[in-house]
Amino acid sequence: MAKIKRTGTVDVELTFAELELIRRALGLVRDFGDMADWGAASALRADLEVSW
């Protein structure tokens, strides 16, 4: 498992298919993840929403 040593902003190129997989995985945190992770997963998922 990765260990986060610091936080910041990064730019990452993803295909729409990859982005959708990540969004779906973050949605599963609500059903299968720890309650302590729900807020962070929800916030990250909202940040990944695509605006047209």
C-alpha positions, 0 to 999 in steps of 0.5 A: 500500500502506498504511503502519502508523505505530503500533499499537493496539487498534481496534473494527471492525464486520464482517458474518460474511461479511466476517469469513470473507473476512478469515479465508480471506485470512489462511489463504492467507498460509501458501500464498502469502505470505512465510514471515516473515508466517506467524506474524503471519497465523496469530496474527491469524486465531486472534484473529478466531475467533468464540466461540459 
